[in-house]
Amino acid sequence: FVLVAAFATSTILIGTAAVVATVGALVLGYERQRTGRRGGGTGPLPAAAAALLPVALLLVVVAPNPCQKETEYHCARVVADPDRPGGRTLELDTLRHSYVDLTDPEYLEFDYTKAIASVADAVRPAGAPMQALHIGGGGFTLPRYLAATRPGTRSTVLEIDGGVVALGRRELGVDAIPGLAVRVGDARTGLREQPRGRFDLVVGDAFGGLAVPWHLTTREVAERVRDVLTGDGVYAVNVIDYPPDRF
């Protein structure tokens, strides 16, 4: 839990392998000294392992990397849509996480984003600006939509993965979204820092793989969301569940 918040997964795995190899070499040397076996080679198994080590390192270097950016939490990449010149899909690990059209911010590809956009359209009169809080950023599809359909809207995004934010700024024009403020960090902590009664809309769209992070599904988080909403504000949250759909 400490390492995954500070390093990419491949770095952790390679570092672990290096530590194991180093410890193995030290233990082997200690055992040889303890048993008094000096000279005469290292034996077939250690010698074979030593010979394979450079090959293993070479494979690490030349192995294809599917990630455009390996963040602390995801293997992330932005893929162009061959059917729409401005279409881009943000893929995190094996999941199509977000879709944006760089030339048409009002275009929504995924059904759940259309549903949440419909909620947003009903919260306030058409074209009226609003204050929105987004739990999870991804490709910043909905902040982009709100900025285009409701000029003057201010969106605050709580996104735990700074690498995804950096990739969005480089590939998805996130910095060009008007009225956008991004806070990199855990949304549960970020919620506590938001003022009470500010937001007309809170959008819950945080995912780890195919599940909502459990600590964002608690009663305490729901109560805090209620506190930061205006009196008639709405919480629109995207969840994944399986029959009997009690979640």
C-alpha positions in Angstrom: 0.0 0.0 0.0 2.9 2.3 0.6 4.8 1.5 -2.6 1.8 1.5 -5.0 1.1 5.2 -4.1 4.7 6.2 -4.9 5.9 4.0 -7.8 4.6 2.4 -11.0 3.7 -1.3 -10.9 6.6 -2.3 -13.2 9.0 -0.4 -11.0 7.8 -2.2 -7.9 8.0 -5.6 -9.6 11.5 -5.0 -11.0 12.7 -3.6 -7.7 11.3 -6.6 -5.8 13.1 -8.9 -8.2 16.3 -7.1 -7.7 16.0 -7.3 -3.9 15.2 -11.0 -4.1 18.2 -11.6 -6.3 20.5 -9.6 -4.0 19.3 -11.4 -0.9 19.7 -14.8 -2.7 23.3 -13.9 -3.6 24.1 -12.9 -0.1 22.5 -16.0 1.4 24.4 -18.2 -1.1 27.7 -16.5 -0.2 26.9 -16.9 3.5 26.1 -20.6 3.1 29.3 -21.3 1.2 31.3 -19.6 3.9 29.5 -21.4 6.6 30.0 -24.9 5.1 33.6 -24.1 4.2 33.1 -24.7 0.5 35.4 -22.3 -1.2 36.6 -22.4 -4.8 35.7 -25.0 -7.3 33.0 -23.0 -8.9 29.5 -22.2 -7.8 27.6 -25.3 -8.8 25.3 -25.8 -11.8 22.1 -24.1 -10.4 23.7 -20.8 -9.2 25.8 -20.6 -12.3 22.8 -21.1 -14.6 20.9 -18.4 -12.7 23.9 -16.0 -13.0 24.0 -16.7 -16.8 20.3 -16.1 -17.2 20.3 -12.7 -15.4 21.6 -10.6 -18.3 19.0 -12.3 -20.5 16.2 -11.4 -18.1 17.4 -7.8 -17.9 17.5 -7.6 -21.7 13.9 -8.9 -21.9 12.8 -6.2 -19.5 14.3 -3.6 -21.7 13.0 -4.8 -25.1 9.6 -6.0 -24.0 6.7 -4.0 -25.6 5.0 -1.6 -23.3 1.2 -1.3 -23.8 1.1 1.8 -21.7 1.3 5.3 -23.2 1.8 6.4 -19.6 2.3 4.0 -16.7 0.9 5.8 -13.6 1.0 4.8 -10.0 -2.4 3.1 -10.5 -3.0 2.4 -14.1 -1.6 1.4 -17.5 -3.0 4.4 -19.4 -3.3 5.3 -23.0 -5.3 7.5 -25.3 -6.6 5.8 -28.5 -7.9 7.8 -31.5 -11.3 6.9 -32.9 -11.0 6.0 -36.6 -14.7 6.9 -37.1 -14.5 10.4 -35.6 -11.5 12.7 -36.4 -11.7 14.3 -32.9 -12.7 11.2 -31.0 -10.4 9.9 -28.3 -10.8 7.0 -25.8 -9.0 7.0 -22.5 -8.1 3.3 -21.7 -7.1 2.5 -18.2 -5.7 -1.1 -18.0 -8.3 -3.1 -19.9 -11.2 -0.7 -19.5 -12.5 1.9 -21.9 -12.8 4.5 -19.2 -13.7 7.7 -21.0 -14.5 9.1 -24.4 -14.2 12.7 -25.6 -14.4 14.4 -28.9 -11.8 17.2 -29.0 -13.8 19.1 -31.6 -17.3 18.6 -30.1 -17.5 18.7 -26.3 -21.2 18.1 -26.4 -20.8 14.7 -28.1 -21.2 11.9 -25.5 -20.3 8.3 -26.5 -21.1 6.3 -23.4 -24.7 5.8 -22.3 -24.0 6.5 -18.7 -22.5 9.9 -19.5 -25.6 10.7 -21.5 -27.7 9.7 -18.5 -25.7 11.9 -16.1 -25.7 14.8 -18.6 -29.5 14.5 -18.7 -29.6 14.9 -15.0 -27.4 17.9 -15.2 -29.7 19.4 -17.9 -32.6 19.0 -15.5 -31.0 20.4 -12.4 -30.9 24.0 -13.6 -32.5 25.9 -16.5 -31.0 25.4 -19.9 -27.7 27.3 -20.3 -27.6 28.5 -16.7 -24.1 28.1 -15.1 -23.7 25.8 -12.2 -21.2 24.7 -9.6 -20.3 21.0 -10.1 -18.1 18.6 -8.2 -16.8 15.5 -9.9 -15.6 12.5 -7.9 -13.2 11.0 -10.5 -11.8 12.8 -13.5 -10.7 10.2 -16.1 -11.0 11.9 -19.5 -12.9 14.9 -18.0 -15.8 14.3 -20.3 -18.6 15.8 -18.2 -16.7 18.9 -17.1 -16.1 19.6 -20.8 -19.8 19.1 -21.5 -20.9 21.4 -18.8 -18.5 24.1 -19.8 -19.8 23.9 -23.4 -23.5 23.8 -22.6 -23.5 26.0 -19.6 -20.9 28.8 -20.0 -19.7 30.1 -16.7 -20.0 26.7 -15.0 -17.2 26.0 -12.5 -16.3 22.3 -12.1 -14.0 21.0 -9.4 -12.6 17.5 -10.1 -11.2 15.2 -7.4 -8.9 12.7 -9.2 -6.5 10.3 -7.3 -4.2 9.5 -10.2 -1.9 12.4 -11.1 -0.6 10.5 -14.1 -4.1 10.4 -15.6 -4.4 14.1 -15.1 -1.0 14.7 -16.8 -2.0 12.5 -19.7 -5.3 14.3 -20.1 -3.5 17.6 -20.2 -1.1 16.4 -22.8 -3.5 14.4 -25.0 -7.1 15.6 -24.2 -6.8 19.3 -23.9 -7.9 19.3 -20.2 -6.2 22.7 -19.5 -8.4 24.3 -22.1 -11.7 23.5 -20.3 -13.1 26.8 -18.9 -13.8 27.1 -15.2 -12.0 23.8 -14.3 -10.2 23.2 -11.0 -8.4 19.9 -10.4 -7.4 18.4 -7.1 -5.1 15.4 -7.2 -5.7 13.2 -4.3 -8.2 10.7 -2.7 -11.8 11.9 -3.2 -12.8 11.0 0.4 -10.2 13.4 1.7 -11.0 16.0 -1.0 -14.7 15.9 -0.1 -13.9 17.0 3.5 -12.1 20.0 2.1 -15.1 21.3 0.1 -17.3 24.0 1.6 -20.8 23.1 2.6 -23.8 24.0 0.4 -21.8 25.0 -2.6 -22.5 22.5 -5.4 -25.6 22.2 -7.6 -24.4 18.8 -8.9 -22.0 16.2 -7.6 -21.0 13.5 -10.1 -19.7 10.2 -8.7 -17.6 8.5 -11.4 -14.7 6.9 -9.7 -13.6 3.4 -10.6 -10.9 1.0 -9.8 -11.1 -1.6 -12.6 -14.8 -2.7 -12.6 -15.7 -1.6 -9.1 -16.4 1.6 -7.3 -13.6 2.1 -4.6 -15.3 0.7 -1.5 -14.4 3.7 0.7 -16.4 6.0 -1.6 -19.6 3.9 -1.1 -20.0 4.4 2.7 -22.6 6.2 4.6 -20.1 8.8 5.7 -19.2 9.7 2.1 -22.9 10.0 1.2 -23.5 12.3 4.1 -20.6 14.5 3.2 -21.9 14.7 -0.4 -25.2 15.8 1.0 -23.4 18.5 3.0 -21.6 20.0 0.1 -24.8 20.1 -2.1 -27.1 23.1 -2.2 -30.6 22.5 -0.8 -32.0 21.3 -4.1 -28.7 19.9 -5.4 -28.4 16.4 -7.0 -25.9 13.6 -6.5 -25.6 11.5 -9.8 -23.4 8.5 -9.2 -22.4 5.8 -11.7 -22.3 2.3 -10.0 -21.7 -1.2 -11.2 -23.7 -4.0 -9.6 -24.8 -7.6 -10.3 -28.1 -9.3 -9.6 -29.9 -9.0 -7.3 -28.7 -5.4 -7.7 -28.8 -4.4 -4.0 -25.7 -2.1 -4.1 
